[in-house]
Amino acid sequence: MKKILLMSDIHANIVSLKKVLDDAGNVDEILCAGDIVDYNPWPIEAIELVKEHGIHCVIGNHDRDAALGTPFGYNQDAEISCRWTHSQLDLDAQRFLLSLPEKSILKIEDVSFFLCHGSPEKLVDEYVYPPPTTPVEVIRKYLSTVQTSILILGHTHIPFIQCFPEGYVLNPGSIGQPRSGDPRASYVVMSISNGKIKFEQRLIEYDIRKVAEKIFEFRLPSFLAERLYLGI
């Protein structure tokens, strides 16, 4: 049996990331649908944890924009955070983030995966929400487009798992800044055994106060701390 940890949107929240890695236990692979950095105050440390644990990651819009220092189209709080994150990234960190692919196609135990941050049509920047916000027909079309068994997306910070005869489309939710109304870190453990696939959606508590205090210490926008308690 293979166990695979599916995650997304770490957003420099190493308190939550460490808790998730500990909670998941021993896994064979870790896949991340982008946005390692921004919003929270440990961008370099988050990158180092991704490297240390061999996390297979694609690039997210905040990875790209923080590395380049180009927060175009962001709200005021997000723009401040993105520019601050850019100031914290050394050249090696910038190069690492920009080296991440926009998509990744891989196979584990004869199960094929397509991994991206946005959607197969707009790999980094499109929001795909749980149905009915994004119609189920559109989500199924994306799965048909990539022609893999599993399509993993991020970006919205809202988890869902959609099953079709052809396979599965899922968003594991956000580790670093949940927006589903539940402040707990969200991720998925997937198992493959004798050709059978199972998903376990997990929600775990972490020390939000520790993250919030660091946000205030670095004088990042207070809303970035407040939203962690609310899961929005």
Buried (B, 14 or more C-beta within 10 A) or exposed (E): EEBBBBBBBBBBBBBBBBBBBEBBEEBEBBBBBBBBBBBBBBBBBBBBBBEEBEBBBBBBBBBBBBBBEEBEEBEEBBBBBBBBBBEBBEEEBBEBBEEBBBBBEBEBBEBBBBBBBBBBEBBBEBBBBBBEEBEEEEBBEBBEEBEBBBBBBBBBBBBBBBEEEEBBBBBBBBBBBBBBEBBBBBBBBBBBEEEEBEBEBBBBEBEBEEBBEBBBEEEBBEBBBEBBEEBB
